Amino acid sequence: MSIERSLQLYKGLVKVSGLLVEVTDARELLSAILEVARKVLNAEAAALFLADEQGNLRLALYAGGDGEPPQTLGEVVVPRGEGISGWALEHRQCVLVPDVSADPRFYHEGARRAGLSVRSLIGAPLWRGERRIGVLEVFNPLERQAFEPEDREAFEAFANLAATAIDKARAAERRREEERIRQELSVAHEIQRSFLPGSLPVSAGLACAAHYRAAHNVSGDFYDVAEVGPDEVYFVIGDVSGRGVPAALLMAQSLSLLRLIVRPGLSPAETLRRWNNALAGRMMQGFFITAIVGRIRPSTREVELACAGHGSPVLLRNGTREEVPLQGVPPLGLMDSHLPKDNALVLCPGDFLLFYTDGLTEASSPEGQLFGSEGLLSALGQPFTNTSDLLYALTRSEETHRGGNEPEDDLTLLAFGFR
């Protein structure tokens, strides 16, 4: 190989090394790698194939013709292990073929799409550790009939640098995408929090407290407490099936609809019925909502409850704690019409009524044991003087049960009591 030719190859290697630092946009990087490969090897054309999850090679870019930017040629797929490129990737070897007409591995479809008559090529696999990236190929050296062994050695070094550059650009893109998602979820979290009540009403000896914890950035749990009349405090606690953004969107939509329905004098059962009717045409397939809608009259300490598939509340009275059985209907969104019933009880001074979502009872210990109803009732075994202390004791007990595990589900607690 001439000194001039060796210098040209060396300059090409230096240039692609610079791409490791200068270019982080994946598309721009692939185009630059292809152009450098074609010029360094003084070849008629170059192609870059990227491996998919199954190991098939898909033509990402093709460069051929002076002055023409790299382009795509439509869907060109080389099945895993087939063709010279597939063989090079599977065997992790750089392949030089002086005469493709004498090599049965040559895959003609790509050349046909490009309108290129291939006589000689070099194919170099692109690997980064154990991650398969693809194959880089150059075709038909200019001013020569075929590529030479020295070309393969230089091209292999070039391909190793190119693989590093592509892997680095992909990692940078993943980081940017992760940051974008993180920021969007942070905004979604703040928007969702804005749907929850900013403060809880205080009325005629009635005390209430709430605890809300999303397992991730957004939650499918929700609650609301509002004084809608001179002697009417309405509340709701609920849980949307599923997790993540879809559940959070449905939570926001359903809570907004409920606030349009609630009005003075409307019973919880009728509220629940109208709410289900409003949701019937808006539910995403496969989703449903469990909820309890309640109304408290502080002057008489009367509580009315309507339940749709939600867990029963717990009543704490005179040192005892027991679940309050409720007549309910299936979760919202599963049926076009519901006929819920009101469940009534009267609280005494010193009583507490606790509502919760299944993120409490389904909290898991490191050994896989659920917190369950037993854990719930055990945590409530001590005397409480106010609703805030009650919720604090319960959340601490649930946290201790998880033993350092991250919560797997959202958790919402809502407690009422009379002084």
Buried (B, 14 or more C-beta within 10 A) or exposed (E): EEEEBEEBBEEBBEBBBBBBEEBBEBEEBBBBBBBBBBBBBBBBBBBBBBBEEEEBBBBBBBBBEEEEEBEEBEEBBBEBBBBBBBBBBBEEEBBBBBEBEEBEBBBEEBBEBBEBEBBBBBBBBBBBEEEBBBBBBBBBBEEEEBBBEEBBBBBBBBBBBBBBBBBBBBEBBEEEEEEEEEEEBEEBBEEBEEBBEEEBBEBBEBBBBBBBBBBBBBBBBBBBBBBBEEBBBBBBBBBBBBBBBBBBBBBBBBBEBBBEBBEEEBBBBBBBBBBBBBBBEEBBEEBBBBBBBBBBBBEEBBBBBBBBBBBBBBBBEEEEBEBBEBEBBBBBBBBEEBEBBBBEBEBEEBBBBBBBBBBBBBBBBEEEEBBBBEBBBBBBEEEBEBBBBBBBBBBEBBBEBBEEEEBEBBBBBBBBBBE
